[in-house]
Amino acid sequence: MLKEQILIAITGHRDMLKRKGLKEEVSEYFDELIVKHKDKEIVLLSPLAEGADMFVVKVFLEKKKKHKNLRLLIPLPFKKEHYVKAFSRIRKKEFLKLSREADGIFQIPSMGDPPYVELGKYLVNISDILLALWDGTFNGREGGTGDVVSYGQNMGIELKHVVCERRFG
């Protein structure tokens, strides 16, 4: 019998600032979800981009060690080999380490939009909740955090906004 799932997509700034209490806020949010959905499988969808994605995944993986109903999936806008070329050597190593702890990695289907726009739409379209580590600014960057949040709001997805400042704005 398949267990019902709650799908949570992460979006956030690559250049986010880790303010005091941020880790605790994200951790407490996952605790709330675990209690609220104790009979469901909670799946975090994260492309493991630098910044917010990796940060949230690390918090989630700590929870996953104690809760058997948590899963991590890594959807990518293109092949993994191409995706990691954009990472620094240190971030590539971190991506590879975190991806080994995932329950699956897959390339999303292409629909003709720019890859990061497609990725944002894909995440919103299949998820129940959009977890956004975001400064609240809609800067008009196609495929950026504000764009994904805006798309999610237009699609009516539940939004959990965690205020997060940026290094470079």
C-alpha positions as CSV (number, residue, x, y, z in Angstrom):
1,M,0.0,0.0,0.0
2,L,1.4,3.4,-1.0
3,K,1.7,5.9,1.8
4,E,0.2,9.4,1.2
5,Q,2.8,12.1,0.6
6,I,3.3,15.7,1.4
7,L,5.6,17.3,-1.2
8,I,7.6,20.4,-0.1
9,A,9.6,22.3,-2.7
10,I,12.4,24.6,-1.6
11,T,13.2,27.9,-3.2
12,G,15.6,30.5,-2.0
13,H,18.5,32.8,-2.5
14,R,21.9,31.4,-3.4
15,D,23.5,34.4,-1.6
16,M,21.4,34.2,1.5
17,L,22.7,35.5,4.8
18,K,22.4,33.0,7.7
19,R,20.9,35.1,10.4
20,K,20.7,34.1,14.0
21,G,17.8,31.7,14.6
22,L,17.4,30.8,10.9
23,K,18.4,27.1,11.4
24,E,16.0,26.9,14.4
25,E,13.1,28.4,12.5
26,V,13.5,26.0,9.6
27,S,14.0,23.0,12.0
28,E,10.9,24.0,14.0
29,Y,8.9,24.2,10.7
30,F,9.9,20.7,9.8
31,D,9.0,19.5,13.4
32,E,5.5,21.1,12.9
33,L,5.1,19.2,9.6
34,I,6.2,15.9,11.1
35,V,3.6,16.2,13.9
36,K,0.9,17.5,11.6
37,H,1.5,14.8,8.9
38,K,2.6,11.9,11.2
39,D,0.8,9.3,9.0
40,K,2.2,10.6,5.7
41,E,5.5,10.5,4.0
42,I,7.1,14.0,3.9
43,V,9.2,14.5,0.7
44,L,11.5,17.5,0.3
45,L,12.2,18.4,-3.3
46,S,15.5,20.4,-3.6
47,P,17.8,20.9,-6.6
48,L,20.6,21.4,-4.1
49,A,21.6,24.8,-5.4
50,E,24.1,26.8,-3.4
51,G,22.7,28.8,-0.5
52,A,19.2,28.2,0.7
53,D,18.7,24.8,-0.9
54,M,21.8,23.3,0.6
55,F,21.1,25.0,4.0
56,V,17.5,23.6,4.2
57,V,18.6,20.1,3.0
58,K,21.2,19.9,5.8
59,V,18.5,20.7,8.4
60,F,16.1,18.2,6.8
61,L,18.7,15.4,6.7
62,E,19.2,15.9,10.5
63,K,15.5,15.3,10.9
64,K,15.6,12.4,8.5
65,K,17.9,10.5,10.8
66,K,15.2,10.3,13.4
67,H,12.1,10.1,11.3
68,K,11.6,7.2,8.8
69,N,8.8,9.0,7.0
70,L,11.1,11.7,5.5
71,R,12.5,11.5,2.0
72,L,14.8,13.8,-0.1
73,L,14.5,14.0,-3.8
74,I,16.7,16.1,-6.1
75,P,15.1,17.3,-9.3
76,L,17.6,18.8,-11.7
77,P,16.9,21.1,-14.7
78,F,19.5,19.1,-16.8
79,K,21.9,16.3,-16.4
80,K,23.8,16.1,-13.1
81,E,27.2,16.3,-14.8
82,H,26.2,19.6,-16.5
83,Y,24.5,21.0,-13.4
84,V,27.5,20.6,-11.1
85,K,29.8,22.5,-13.6
86,A,28.4,25.8,-12.3
87,F,29.6,25.0,-8.7
88,S,32.9,25.9,-7.1
89,R,35.1,23.0,-6.2
90,I,34.0,23.2,-2.6
91,R,30.2,23.5,-3.4
92,K,30.5,20.6,-5.9
93,K,32.0,18.4,-3.2
94,E,29.1,19.5,-0.9
95,F,26.5,18.8,-3.6
96,L,27.9,15.3,-4.2
97,K,28.0,14.5,-0.5
98,L,24.4,15.7,0.1
99,S,23.2,14.0,-3.1
100,R,24.5,10.6,-1.8
101,E,22.0,11.0,1.2
102,A,19.1,11.6,-1.2
103,D,16.4,9.0,-2.0
104,G,16.6,9.9,-5.6
105,I,18.0,12.3,-8.2
106,F,16.3,12.9,-11.5
107,Q,16.2,15.3,-14.5
108,I,12.8,17.1,-14.9
109,P,11.1,16.9,-18.3
110,S,11.9,19.8,-20.6
111,M,8.9,22.0,-21.8
112,G,10.8,24.6,-23.8
113,D,11.3,27.3,-21.2
114,P,14.7,28.3,-19.9
115,P,15.9,25.4,-17.5
116,Y,15.6,27.3,-14.2
117,V,12.2,28.7,-15.1
118,E,11.1,25.1,-15.9
119,L,12.5,23.9,-12.6
120,G,10.6,26.5,-10.6
121,K,7.4,25.7,-12.4
122,Y,7.9,22.0,-12.0
123,L,8.5,22.3,-8.3
124,V,5.4,24.4,-7.7
125,N,3.2,22.3,-10.0
126,I,4.0,19.0,-8.2
127,S,4.3,20.2,-4.6
128,D,1.8,20.9,-1.8
129,I,4.0,23.5,0.0
130,L,6.6,26.0,-1.3
131,L,9.2,26.7,1.4
132,A,10.8,30.0,0.4
133,L,13.9,31.4,2.1
134,W,13.5,34.8,0.5
135,D,13.9,38.5,1.2
136,G,10.4,39.3,-0.1
137,T,11.6,41.2,-3.2
138,F,10.2,40.6,-6.6
139,N,13.1,41.7,-8.7
140,G,11.9,40.4,-12.1
141,R,14.6,37.8,-12.6
142,E,13.2,35.0,-14.6
143,G,13.6,31.7,-12.7
144,G,14.8,33.5,-9.5
145,T,13.3,33.1,-6.1
146,G,10.8,35.9,-6.4
147,D,9.7,34.5,-9.8
148,V,9.1,31.1,-8.3
149,V,7.2,32.6,-5.3
150,S,5.0,34.7,-7.7
151,Y,4.3,31.6,-9.8
152,G,3.4,29.6,-6.7
153,Q,1.1,32.4,-5.5
154,N,-0.7,32.4,-8.9
155,M,-1.0,28.7,-8.7
156,G,-2.4,28.8,-5.2
157,I,0.3,26.6,-3.5
158,E,0.7,26.9,0.2
159,L,3.6,29.2,0.9
160,K,5.9,29.1,4.0
161,H,7.9,32.3,3.8
162,V,11.1,32.4,5.9
163,V,12.5,35.9,5.8
164,C,16.1,35.7,4.6
165,E,18.3,38.6,3.7
166,R,20.7,38.5,0.8
167,R,24.4,39.2,0.6
168,F,24.3,41.1,-2.7
169,G,20.6,42.1,-3.0
